[in-house]
């Protein structure tokens, strides 16, 4: 069963055609990594899936239910706002920058949306938050403020915050690109644990090693298009598209 599906998704920034007829399916429990050069449209695709970026045309389905249909820049169909909000809560997103509230403690960052958005009682929200902090190895940082944490620790908090909303799919937009090299491993370890637990994940990444180890499928995007996709061993070990080969030769 697919959790996310797109049909002929197109996005323009002025004259720039950033997404060109993107047809993508992510099945439940699948880990899909998207790789490709800067400007390929990878992050724009993730933001479109999470409703943060409007598209010019195409359809987006969440849990096989139509989430958005636009044509020629105009809305054709979308669910009522209450249903749309519930569908958006199915997806959690982790950004390049951590986007934590600097004036709130780590624990408060995890509790806030649970209480405000999901109306979870505060004591339940705190209990869940502490469990998730333990899961990402930061149970001793609950009362710390983000400025007192390393970049890697802040990103792990951001992952825990997204998980606190109990999403069915996690979207990761280059989650390690803003980190110093020595901090990358801790974040990738948390993501690998998530993958092993069966979480559905769509990951835009430059970490080819992570894609090789954790992904069920790797997608190579270039010039706003999906140029090639396949199992990690095939796409990373024996790519068929010359542009994929060129990219991998430059990064490996």
N, C-alpha and C positions, 0 to 999 in steps of 0.2 A: 504494500500500500504506500502510495506517495504521500509525503507530508507537504512538500512544496513542488509545484509544477508551473512552468511558464510556457507560454505559446507566443512566438513571434514578438518578443519584447523589443521595442525600439525606444531609444532615448537620444535627444539632440541637445547639445549645448551650442546654440547659435547654428553656425554652419557645420560644426563638428558632430559627426554621427557616432556617438559614444557606444551605444549598444545597437547591434544590427541583427534583428531577427533571432533573438536568443531563445532557444528551446531547451529547457533544462528540467530534469526530474530528479528529485532527491527522495529516496525511499526511507521508510522508518528503519532506524538502526544503522543507516549507512553513514560513513565518513567520506566526504568528498572534498578534495583539496583543489583549489584553483590557483594555477601558477601562470606567469606570463610577464612581459615587460611592463614598465611603468606606462600608464596611459592606455592600457589595453581595455579598460572598462570594468576591471574586476571589482573594485570598491563600489563603483556606481551600481553594479548589479546587486551587491549585497544591500546597499541602501534602498534600492527600489523594492527589494523583497520585504524590507522592514517598514515600508511606507515613508521613509525619510527622504526619498527622491521621487518626484513624479515622473512618469514615463509618457512618451508621445503616443505610443500605440502598443497593443498586445494585451494578453491576459495573464493574471497571476491567480493560482489556486493554492489554498492552504487546506490540508486535509481533504482534498478533492472537492472543496467548496469554493466557488468563485469569490475571490477577494477583490479583484479589480479588473475592469475591462475598459480600455480607452482606445479610441481611434481618432487619428488626425488631431490629437491634442485635446479631444473632448471626452468627457466621461460618458460611457455607454451604460455601464452597470456596476454597482457596488452594493454590498450589504448595508443595512441600517447601521447607524453609528454605534449602537450598543453591541451588535454582533461583530462589527469591524474591530472594536476595541478588544473584545474577547478573543478574536482570531489573532490580533497582534500579540496578545499575551502568550500565545503558543510559541513565539520566537523570542529568544534572548540574544542580545548582541553585545559583543566585546570589541571595543574600538582600538585604534593605534594608541591614542592618548587615553588615559585611564578614566577621565571624566568623573572622578570622585568629588564629593562635596568637601572642600577643604576645611570648612568650619565644623564638620561633624566627625565624630570618632569612627573608626572602622566598623564597630558594631552598629552605630547609628546609620551609617551608610547602607548596611544590609537590611536594617529594620524598616527604614522610611517607606519605601515603595510597597512593602508587604502590608503595612498598616494603612497607608493612604489610598493605594490602588485596589488591593485585594480585601481590605477591611479585616485583615487578620488581627486577632487580639495581640496586644504588644508582648505579653509574656510568651505566647506561642511563637511570635516572630523572632524574639530574642533567642529562644531555644533552637529554632531552626538555624538562625544566623551563626550561633556558636558551633553547631554541628558542621556547618559548611566551612567555617574558618578552620576547624580541625581537619576537614577533608583536604583543604589546600595548604595545610601546614602552618597556619598563622593564628592558632587559638590563643597564643600569648600576646597578640597585638590588638585584641578587641577594644581596648580603651585608648589606643594610640590614635593620633591624627595622621592623615595621609602624608603630610610634610615630613614626618619622622620615619617614613618607610622608604626603602629603595624602590626604584622603578619596577623591578621584578615583583616585589611584594605588593605594590599598588595594583599591578596587573592581575595578580592572583586574587586580591580583594575584589577587583572588578568582575572576575569570573564568578566568584562566590556570590556577588550581588545579583548577577544575572540568573544564577541557578536558584536563588532564593524565590524567584517568581515561578518556579516549577515549569519552565518551558519544555516543549516537546522537541524543539530543535534549537541548537546554538549556532549563531552566526559569528564568525571571528574574522575581523578585518585587519589583517597583518598585525596580530597581537604582540609580536616580538620586535617589530621594526623600530620602535622608539627606545629599545633597551640596549644597554651596554652588553657586549658579547658574553661576559661572564654571568649575566643575569638571565640569559635566554633559557638555559637548561631547566631552571625551576618552573618556569611557565609552561614549557613544552611537556614536562613531566606530568603536570596537572592535566593538561589536555589529553595526553596519552591515557591517563587513568580514566578520564571521561569517556574516551573512545572505547576502552575495554569494558566499561560499565554498560555499553549499549546506547549511549546518548547519540542521537542523530546530530551530525555536525557538518556545516559547510564552512570551509576555512580558506580564506585568501591568505597565501603565505609565500615567502621567499625561502622558507626552510625546506629544502628539497629532501633532506634526511627525514624530517618529520613526515612528509608526504609519502616517502617510500615505506616507512615503518607503520604508520597509523591509518593511511587511507585505504578504502576499498576501491576508490576510483579517483583518478587525477584528470583534471580538465586543463587544457592549455588554451588561454585566450590571447588573441592578438588583434589589434585594430578593431576592437569592438565586437569580435566574432569568436565563437568557439571553433578553434581551428582543428583540435584533435582531443579525444578523450579515450580513456581505457584504464585497465588495471595498472597499478604503479610499476610492476615489473615490465610490462609491455611499453607503456608510454615513456617511462624514464630510462628504460634499458634499450629499447629498440623503437624509437619514435619514427613514424612514417612520414610526417609532414616536414619538409625542409626547414620551415620556420621554427618548428619545435626543436629540431636538432640544433639549429643555430643558437637558439636561446639556451638550451641545456649546455652546449659547449662553452658558452660565455659565463655560466654561473657555476659549473662544476669544476 
